[in-house]
């Protein structure tokens, strides 16, 4: 993907129109990935799994909320944007701290679900590469486990920094490698063991785990001209009563990874579940499964002298 340079970020107008360099950045990213096709996949997939995601996977992502909101300095009166808000859990947590919060997501189904669940938060359908807000509109920009779903992450970061006020904080969470983030790992290992092909509906050329490398994560933030960049590793465990709960979380929450299994016939899906169950026994505890969870929180501050 072609990175969006600083001048491509700063030439966005206050009316949030895209200038020619930004257009070139998006077009350049299509050399490796069909951005429109991938965005359409993400929209359709998350519309389809919205209810299951909220029930089975959002509780897992909520593990990162406190450290994410703490590093973003979310306090009463702050203007906060939550991008890739999904079912709105992070946005609601920020609102509970007294912030004025807007959540955006590419999937209308997710936005509708979030708005019903959290009516005090404003939610909008929007793409992160074209946010419908003026420059410097927010004191903080959050994203809880959405980064790996952005088809053009450099362009997305440029947009997030554009709408961030000078001195404001951007804070994103994203998963560690599957060997440590075991919900992702168990499903990926089953796919590899069974030799399942890439799902035909997922446009090829996108690396969901690209920013599971802390150096790559930090480089993305520094490339967006943020200062004081930190990427901090977090590890915990997530209790699940049984393999059924693990299966529901993975199939209902990991749109890209789970698509490789969902594309198979019933017999092959059953085989995948058996492999996951066998491998999950390594994490068996007295009360069920104790699944290791690992993620990063990356954050940086927009320079106070910025004019973007």
C-alpha distance (Angstrom), angle and dihedral (degrees) to the residues before:
residue distance angle dihedral
X1 . . .
X2 3.77 . .
X3 3.79 111.9 .
X4 3.78 119.9 -123.7
X5 3.80 107.0 -121.6
X6 3.79 123.9 -141.2
X7 3.78 93.1 -101.9
X8 3.78 90.1 53.6
X9 3.79 88.9 56.3
X10 3.79 98.1 44.9
X11 3.79 96.3 48.3
X12 3.80 92.5 68.7
X13 3.77 109.0 115.4
X14 3.82 123.3 -121.9
X15 3.79 86.0 -107.5
X16 3.83 86.9 62.2
X17 3.80 95.0 -117.3
X18 3.78 117.6 155.1
X19 3.78 117.9 -111.8
X20 3.80 124.0 -148.6
X21 3.84 96.7 -95.2
X22 3.80 90.5 54.0
X23 3.79 90.2 49.4
X24 3.80 89.2 51.5
X25 3.81 90.1 51.0
X26 3.78 91.9 54.8
X27 3.81 92.0 44.3
X28 3.79 90.5 48.0
X29 3.78 91.4 54.3
X30 3.80 88.3 58.6
X31 3.80 89.9 67.0
X32 3.81 87.9 78.5
X33 3.78 99.4 24.2
X34 3.78 136.2 21.3
X35 3.80 95.6 -119.2
X36 3.79 95.2 -169.1
X37 3.79 92.4 49.3
X38 3.79 92.9 47.0
X39 3.80 91.6 47.9
X40 3.80 89.5 50.5
X41 3.81 89.7 50.5
X42 3.81 92.0 49.7
X43 3.80 91.5 48.3
X44 3.80 94.3 49.0
X45 3.80 95.0 41.3
X46 3.78 94.9 50.3
X47 3.78 92.1 44.1
X48 3.80 87.3 54.6
X49 3.81 96.5 47.7
X50 3.82 98.9 34.7
X51 3.80 96.8 111.8
X52 3.81 94.5 41.8
X53 3.80 90.9 45.9
X54 3.80 92.2 53.3
X55 3.80 92.0 48.4
X56 3.79 103.3 38.8
X57 3.82 110.1 19.5
X58 3.80 107.7 28.1
X59 3.83 91.7 70.6
X60 3.80 87.9 59.6
X61 3.81 93.2 50.1
X62 3.80 88.7 49.0
X63 3.81 88.1 72.1
X64 3.81 87.8 80.8
X65 3.80 98.0 48.1
X66 3.79 101.4 94.8
X67 3.82 97.4 47.7
X68 3.81 90.7 41.1
X69 3.80 94.2 52.0
X70 3.79 92.0 41.4
X71 3.81 94.3 55.0
X72 3.83 89.8 45.0
X73 3.82 88.8 54.8
X74 3.80 93.2 -127.3
X75 3.79 107.6 -175.2
X76 3.77 138.5 146.5
X77 3.80 115.5 -53.8
X78 3.79 97.0 15.5
X79 3.80 118.7 136.3
X80 3.81 105.7 -128.8
X81 3.81 134.5 -174.2
X82 3.81 119.7 -160.9
X83 3.81 110.8 -163.6
X84 3.81 122.1 -160.5
X85 3.78 84.5 16.7
X86 3.80 94.7 173.1
X87 3.81 108.7 -177.7
X88 3.80 89.6 -3.3
X89 3.79 100.4 -108.9
X90 3.82 96.5 136.7
X91 3.80 92.1 42.8
X92 3.79 90.6 52.0
X93 3.80 91.7 48.3
X94 3.81 90.2 53.1
X95 3.81 90.8 47.5
X96 3.81 89.2 51.7
X97 3.82 87.7 60.4
X98 3.80 89.6 58.1
X99 3.79 98.9 -98.0
X100 3.80 124.1 139.5
X101 3.80 101.4 -119.9
X102 3.78 137.3 -166.5
X103 3.79 119.7 -173.1
X104 3.80 124.8 -161.8
X105 3.78 132.1 -171.2
X106 3.79 135.7 169.7
X107 3.82 92.1 -131.8
X108 3.83 115.8 78.8
X109 3.80 90.2 -159.1
X110 3.79 91.4 58.2
X111 3.80 91.6 46.9
X112 3.80 92.5 50.5
X113 3.79 91.2 48.8
X114 3.81 92.2 48.0
X115 3.80 93.0 48.2
X116 3.81 91.6 52.2
X117 3.79 92.1 48.0
X118 3.81 96.5 44.2
X119 3.83 110.3 26.7
X120 3.82 93.2 169.6
X121 3.81 91.1 65.1
X122 3.80 122.2 74.5
X123 3.80 113.5 -127.4
X124 3.81 128.6 -171.5
X125 3.79 137.0 -178.1
X126 3.81 106.7 -118.6
X127 3.79 142.3 140.0
X128 3.77 115.6 -117.8
X129 3.82 90.9 -132.3
X130 3.82 90.4 60.4
X131 3.79 109.2 32.3
X132 3.83 113.4 -173.3
X133 3.80 95.1 -134.2
X134 3.81 135.5 98.3
X135 3.78 123.7 -107.9
X136 3.82 117.8 -74.9
X137 3.81 93.6 8.5
X138 3.82 98.8 140.1
X139 3.79 137.6 53.5
X140 3.81 91.6 -151.1
X141 3.80 137.6 15.8
X142 3.80 118.7 -154.9
X143 3.77 134.4 -171.9
X144 3.80 120.8 179.4
X145 3.82 108.8 -161.1
X146 3.78 97.4 -32.1
X147 3.80 100.2 109.0
X148 3.80 97.4 90.2
X149 3.80 90.1 54.7
X150 3.81 94.8 60.3
X151 3.82 110.4 106.2
X152 3.82 92.0 -157.3
X153 3.82 105.9 27.7
X154 3.81 97.1 174.4
X155 3.79 90.8 53.7
X156 3.80 90.5 44.8
X157 3.80 92.0 52.7
X158 3.79 90.8 48.8
X159 3.80 89.4 54.8
X160 3.79 92.6 47.5
X161 3.79 90.9 51.2
X162 3.81 90.8 46.8
X163 3.81 92.4 59.5
X164 3.81 92.3 42.0
X165 3.79 116.5 97.8
X166 3.82 118.1 -121.1
X167 3.79 106.9 -86.1
X168 3.81 91.0 21.8
X169 3.79 124.3 132.0
X170 3.80 128.9 -120.1
X171 3.82 114.5 -159.7
X172 3.81 125.7 179.6
X173 3.79 132.0 175.0
X174 3.79 123.8 -152.1
X175 3.78 136.8 168.8
X176 3.79 126.3 -90.0
X177 3.81 120.2 -129.6
X178 3.84 116.0 -55.8
X179 3.81 91.2 -112.6
X180 3.82 86.1 69.3
X181 3.83 100.6 24.4
X182 3.76 94.3 63.5
X183 3.80 102.8 -174.8
X184 3.79 87.9 62.4
X185 3.79 91.0 37.1
X186 3.79 97.3 53.7
X187 3.79 92.5 51.9
X188 3.80 94.0 44.8
X189 3.79 91.6 48.7
X190 3.80 90.9 51.7
X191 3.80 90.3 50.9
X192 3.81 90.4 50.3
X193 3.81 94.6 45.1
X194 3.80 91.8 52.4
X195 3.80 93.1 41.7
X196 3.79 93.3 -127.2
X197 3.82 114.1 -178.0
X198 3.80 123.5 -123.1
X199 3.80 109.2 -80.6
X200 3.81 109.9 -99.4
X201 3.81 94.5 -136.2
X202 3.82 93.8 57.9
X203 3.84 111.5 83.9
X204 3.79 109.4 -125.2
X205 3.79 124.6 -122.9
X206 3.81 99.5 59.7
X207 3.81 121.3 115.0
X208 3.80 107.8 -156.6
X209 3.81 91.7 -173.0
X210 3.81 97.1 47.7
X211 3.80 92.2 112.5
X212 3.79 93.5 45.2
X213 3.81 81.6 92.9
X214 3.82 106.0 83.6
X215 3.80 91.8 -148.4
X216 3.80 91.1 54.8
X217 3.80 89.8 46.0
X218 3.80 91.8 51.0
X219 3.80 90.9 45.0
X220 3.79 90.7 54.9
X221 3.80 91.3 53.0
X222 3.80 93.6 45.6
X223 3.80 89.8 47.5
X224 3.79 87.6 59.2
X225 3.83 88.1 59.3
X226 3.79 94.7 -110.1
X227 3.79 119.0 155.0
X228 3.80 130.3 -138.9
X229 3.79 91.7 23.1
X230 3.79 115.4 -168.2
X231 3.79 129.9 178.0
X232 3.79 111.6 -169.6
X233 3.80 125.7 -171.8
X234 3.80 119.6 -133.6
X235 3.79 127.4 -169.6
X236 3.78 130.3 -173.0
X237 3.79 140.3 136.7
X238 3.77 131.4 -106.3
X239 3.79 119.9 -147.8
X240 3.79 118.5 -136.7
X241 3.80 123.0 177.6
X242 3.80 96.4 -139.6
X243 3.80 147.5 -19.6
X244 3.80 91.0 -81.4
X245 3.81 89.8 64.1
X246 3.81 90.1 48.5
X247 3.81 91.2 49.2
X248 3.81 92.6 48.9
X249 3.81 91.5 48.5
X250 3.79 93.6 50.4
X251 3.78 98.3 42.0
X252 3.79 92.4 41.2
X253 3.78 98.2 43.8
X254 3.81 112.9 30.6
X255 3.78 103.6 67.1
X256 3.81 98.1 178.2
X257 3.81 99.9 38.1
X258 3.80 95.7 40.8
X259 3.81 91.5 50.2
X260 3.81 89.7 75.0
X261 3.80 89.5 59.8
X262 3.80 97.0 37.4
X263 3.82 89.7 56.5
X264 3.82 91.4 62.1
X265 3.78 130.0 87.8
X266 3.80 120.8 -97.3
X267 3.80 94.1 -95.7
X268 3.80 93.3 53.2
X269 3.79 91.8 45.5
X270 3.80 87.9 53.3
X271 3.81 89.6 51.6
X272 3.80 90.3 51.3
X273 3.77 90.6 51.5
X274 3.81 90.6 50.5
X275 3.81 91.2 52.1
X276 3.80 91.2 48.9
X277 3.81 90.8 48.5
X278 3.81 91.8 50.4
X279 3.78 94.0 48.4
X280 3.81 92.5 43.6
X281 3.82 89.9 62.3
X282 3.81 87.0 80.9
X283 3.80 86.1 70.0
X284 3.80 97.7 46.6
X285 3.81 114.9 136.1
X286 3.79 134.0 176.9
X287 3.82 92.4 -88.2
X288 3.79 99.3 38.3
X289 3.79 131.4 -78.5
X290 3.81 120.5 -5.0
X291 3.79 101.8 -164.2
X292 3.82 117.5 -163.5
X293 3.79 111.3 -125.3
X294 3.79 123.4 -166.0
X295 3.77 129.6 178.0
X296 3.79 143.7 153.4
X297 3.77 130.7 -125.5
X298 3.78 113.0 -153.4
X299 3.78 121.9 -170.4
X300 3.77 142.0 167.9
X301 3.78 141.0 166.6
X302 3.77 128.2 -116.0
X303 3.81 109.2 -121.7
X304 3.79 112.5 -100.4
X305 3.80 90.3 -132.4
X306 3.82 94.2 52.8
X307 3.79 117.6 126.6
X308 3.81 95.9 -168.7
